[in-house]
Amino acid sequence: ASVFSNVPGAPEDVVFALTSSYKADKDPKKVNLGVGAYRTEEGKPWVLPVVKKADYILVNDDNLDHEYLPILGLESFREASVKLILGANSRAIAEGRAGSAQCISGTGAVFTGAQFLSRHYSVKGASCYISRPTWVNHRAIFEGVGIPVKEYPYWNPETKGLDLTGMLAAMDSAPSGSIFLIHPCAHNPTGVDPTPDQWRQIADVMERRGHFTFFDCAYQGFASGSLDKDAFSVRYFVERGLEMFVAQSFSKNFGLYSERAGNLTIVAKSPTVKNRIESQIAKAQRAVISNPPAYGSRLVSLVLNDEKLYGEWEKNLSTMANRIIDMRQVLFDELTRLGTPGKWNHIVDQIGMFSFTGLKQPQVKVLKEKYHVYLTDNGRISMAGLNSKNVKYFAAAVDDVVR
Ligand code: PLP
């Protein structure tokens, strides 16, 4: 018998399983609204023009080699990533208390921060509170490093908006020094973000209760099209003097999904604390990946550190963000035109890659089986999967399943 005969099979990942079913579907009308990856008006993946340029520069750079990067990654990438999220004039940077580690994209940055907290967080036995609902990996990552996971209310099904009261109450009653995993913009899966005034109320409770903020920022620039606007919450928390981790992904805003370019930004109370955190993360990272991959971080670094390329990147970002914002409007208009039962304003009010439609699981099932439209069971749709050729078909399908 195998020494592994008692290993039970694990369930397939739902989003990746959805992509497989979509690929296997032979119907020409099929629509994939599952995976959170940008698609063009033609329904194709998009290599950002600025990334193509950076690619060309890298390929023709005779000085580049394939030596190991330092354990904490490419310095120019790390510094530029910190500046990108905190703002070039951030007082945390000026005071030398902002640090970083290059990680295996956003997922790796969340893991790296979580692993550090599991070993060194001063409040023993502290739980990590994640929003209900949230990206499925949050629970998996924190439980994986042995941190108990609890939830705070986020989505109000009645208003299809933010449950601010529930969120603040949960923060207020959580044991002081709890860890809160917060989406700074383009909340996945709901597409619902707090307003600046609501962020102020959230920061008040976080500060008063001595909680630790762990931001997971996977969509900077992708939500509104503005890098600064999407970083508002993070910068505001820094202004308030709070310590925090910020996981940054360059998968969506650079379209570098498979290159695994990410960063963990650390904002500590002092340079000494920041240095110690970095040193512990370096020690831990050595035992997991030894050192991070170079290609994606070189591309990102090149663009972030060159004024002209940076400007082009901002234009590419607007192209993606605006196409999604347009699709929201077209979908909303079409549902309104059809007189589809229910209120649909949340489609245009929500922001970022996803919309949380409010469709229920039996309706999702009909969408898949009858209409070949693929979306997660919680009714989340990836807006990027819609384009002018399939949006009317999708709206008609929704109209049918809700009647
Ligand atoms: N965090 C959130 C909320 C996400 O939605 C995603 C991607 O879907 C990620 C992190 C990480 O993505 P990646 O590991 O590709 O950077």
Residues whose N, C-alpha, C, O or C-beta is under 5 A from the ligand:
A	BS01	PLP	G36 I104 S105 G106 T107 G108 W135 N188 D216 A218 S249 F250 S251 Y257
